[in-house]
Amino acid sequence: MSYITPDEIKSRVITFLAEHNSEYTEREIRYIERYATIILERPINHYIGDVLRQIYDEVGLLPEENNMYSGFVSLLEKNFNLDTNIVEVAGGVIPVLAKKIALKQSHGTITVYDPRLTFSSPQIPNLILKKQEFTKSTPLTNTNIIIGFMPCDATIQIIEAALANDIDFMVALCEGGPRTGYEWLETEEEWVDYIKYIAKLGLEKQKKGTLGVASLAQYGNPYPVIYSKKK
C-alpha cells in the first residue's frame, strides 16, 4: 500500500463510522474516533482493537503483508480445501475474514455467525451471514470446517462443536486471563495451554487425528493458531 496521509486515513475511518454508527457501542465509537490513525503508530495490528482493525481492512488500509486476516486465510488454504462448506463463529461486526474466504472459493459456502454482523454490500452469493449467536444447538449439517479468528469466549464452543460433529477446525487464539466459568485460568499462558490441551485430548480420544499448531506472529498476533490434522 502506498503512503496515505493521516488526514486520508481518518477520513476513510470516520466516513465508514458515520455510515455504520448504529452498529457500534458508544465506547467503541469513542475508541474508533480517538485512535482512527493509530495504524501509523502501530503497524503490527495485534495492538489495534478488533473493531478498528476490521474497519481498516474494510476501507483498504491494511496492506496484505501486514494483514492477519489474509494470513489466517493462507493458513486455512494451506491445510484444508477452501472449496467446501465452512462455518465461522464470532465473525465480529464486519465479516472481513469470511469475505476473503468467500472470494477465494470456487465451490462451497462460508457461513458466519455473530449477533452484531453488519449486512454490507456488495452481496457475495456464497457468503451467508447469520446475525445470531452460535450455540450448541446450531445445526452443522453439511459443514466440513468450523473456524474462528480470535473468538475468545467462543473458542471452546468451536472445538466442542467440531469434535461432536466430526468436522475439522481452525482457530486463531486470543489473549487469556479470567473468563466466565474459567476464572481459575489466571494468565494468558494458562488459557492457551488449556485450549490446546482440550483440543488435543478430544482429537486423540475420538481418534480423529492430531492437533496442529501454526503462527501468525509475522502479522502481529503472538497467540497460536490451532487446527485439526486428520490422519
Disulfide bonds with the S-S distance in Angstrom:
Cys152-Cys174 2.42
